[in-house]
Amino acid sequence: MSRLIEPLIVGRVIGDVLDVFTPSVNMKVTYNSNNQVFNGYELMPSTLVVKPRVEVGGKDMRVTYTLIMTDPDAPSPSDPNLREHLHWIVTDIPGTTDASFGRELISYEIPKPVIGIHRFIFILFKQRGRDTVRPPPTRDHFNTRRFAEENGLGLPVAVVYFNAQRETAARRR
């Protein structure tokens, strides 16, 4: 089992949101230029206000990618009846660039967990071509597997996730 896949299985990202896949492209997600996202690490919601920089690897600028950010634990991990809640979709991201070069289909929504520890997952898919991905009708009850199938995206090429929970006044200090 790949070192990159194991934390996704332990964190139930594979299973709850995705099927097993083979990572084939590098993706680096960074908030505020110094908070890089690593699988399973906790980030404070107060540091997530501005959308992150998402750098996409690959070998060819002609290949395009779709980025999805989703929360499978909404509104709470013990009762995720909104599973999944969609936070962001960017399409047509050229390889070797970052998400700012893509087309934002669904604007970035700040993670604001109210109850429990939530997983926020960044999923990168290789597209068949430009302008081939259509937006979903709603943010709630989003389903990454179904969305990928409906848009011909196949399995992901890169995934990373972080955890976040509501900040109390004491945690912000």
N, C-alpha and C positions, 0 to 999 in steps of 0.2 A: 504494500500500500504506500502511496506517495506521501512524503512529508507534508505536502501542500493540502492533501485531501483529508488526512487524519483529523485535524482540528475541526473540519467542517462536519465530519461524522460525529465526533464527540459533542459538538455544539448543536447537533440535530438540524443543521442547515441542510445537509444531505439527508433526506427523509421527509422533513416537514415542508421544504420548499423546492428542493432540486433532487434529481437523480444523480447517481455516480457519473462522473465525467473525468476526462483527462485534461488538466490545465495545459494550454499550449501558447499562451500569450502572457507577457508580464503586464501587471496593472499595479499602479501605486496610487493610493488615495491619501491625501494629506489635507488636514484642516489647519487654517491659520499659519501656513507655511512651516509649522514645526510639529504638529500632532499627526504623525503617520498612523494609519489604521493597520493594526495587526489582528489576526484572528483571535477573537475571544477577549481582547483587551477592553477595559472600560474607559469611556470618554465621558466627560461632564457635558450635559446639555448646553451649558452656557458657552462652551467652546464650539458649538455646532451651528451657530446662528448664520454664518456665511457659508454658502455652498462650498464644498471642498474642491481642491484641484485633483483631477483624476487623470493620471498619465497612462496612456495606452502604448504598449510595446508593439510588436509585430515587425515585419520586415518590409512592408510595402504600403505607401501612402494611398494607393488605389483601392486597398481593401478597407471596407468600412465596418464599424462596430456600433452596437446598441448597448447602452449602459442603463441598468435598472437599479434603483435603490428601493428596498421594501422592508416592511416591519411585519413579521409573521406573528407577533405577540400582541396585537392590538385587539381590544383596549387593555387587556392584562394577560400575562402569560398563563394564569390559571383558567382564564375563560377567553380565549382568542377568537371571539365570535365575529370579528371583522376581518379575520385572517384572509389574505394579507392586506396591509394598508400600504398603498403605493406612495412613495415620497418623491420620486424623481425618475424621469426617462429622458435620455439624450440619445439621438440617433445620428447616423451618418458621420460618426467620428472617424476621421482618417487614421490609419495605423501610423505609429511613430509620433503621434501628437497628443493632445489632451482634449478633455470633454468640451473645452471652450471653443473648439473648432467644429463641434457638431451642432445639431439642430435640437433645441430643447422642445420636446413634445409635451411633457408635463413638467411644470415649473417645480423647482426645489422647495420642499416643505420641511421646515425645521423639525427635527425629532424632539418631541415633548412627551416622554413617557409619564403617565400619571401614577400607575400602580405597577410595582414589580420591576424586574430587570428585563429590558427588551433587547432583542437582537436586531441590528440594522445591517442589512446585507446589500453589498454592491455586487452586481452580476453583470458580466460582460459577455455579449454574444457577437459572433461574426455574422454580418448580414450577407444576403444573396446579392444585393446591389443597393445603389442609392435610392432613397425615397420609396422603400418597400415596406416600412413599418408604420402601422396605423395606431393611433392612441386608443387606449381602452375607454369604455364609457364612464367609468368611475374610479376613484382611488380606493374605496373600500371593497372588500371581497375580491381583490385582485388575485390572480392565480398565475404565477410565473410560468409554470409548465404549460398551461393552456395558451397564454400569451405567446410563448415561444413557438408553439405548434401553429397557432393561427397566423403567425407572421413568418413562418418558414425559417426560424432561427436555429433550430437544432439544439444541441447541448451547449452549455456555457464553455467559454475558453479561459475564463478567469473569474475567481470569486474571492471576496474578502468580507469579513463582518466584524462589527464591534458591538459591545454591550453598553447600554446606558440606562440610568434610572433617574427618577425625579430627584432634583437637588433640593435639599433643605437649606435654610439660611446658614446653618452651621457648616455644611459641606462646601458652600461657595467661598468661605473665607480662606 
